[in-house]
Amino acid sequence: MEGIITTKNIIIYLIFINIIGFLAMGIDKRKAEKGAWRIPEKTLFLLTILGGGIGTIAGMYIFRHKTKKLEFTIGMPAILILEIIAVIYFKFI
C-alpha cells in the first residue's frame, strides 16, 4: 500500500492551493472595490507559504491587486523562490 505523501498527491495539493490563492486575490480585490469585509493580508501570505505562491502572484497581477504594496511585490515572489530552493535542496540531498 502506498503512503499518503506521493508525487501525485503533492501535485494535486499544489494545484488546489494555487487555485485557492488565485481566487483569494480575486475575491479580495472585488471586496476592496465594494468596500466590504476583506481577506486579511496574513491569510494571503499564509496561502503563499503553504505552496500557493504561483496562484497568489498570478492573481495579484491579473486582478491588479496589492501590486503597489512592497511587501507583496517583493515578499510573495521571495517566499516562492525560497520554497523552490528548499525543494531542490531537499530533493538532491
Number of C-alpha atoms within 10 A of each C-alpha: 3 5 6 9 8 10 9 10 12 12 11 11 15 18 16 14 21 23 17 18 29 24 17 21 25 19 16 21 20 15 14 14 9 10 9 10 9 14 15 10 12 9 12 21 19 14 21 26 15 16 21 27 27 20 23 28 24 18 23 22 13 12 18 13 18 18 14 9 10 10 13 19 15 11 14 23 17 14 18 19 13 13 17 12 12 11 11 11 10 8 8 6 5
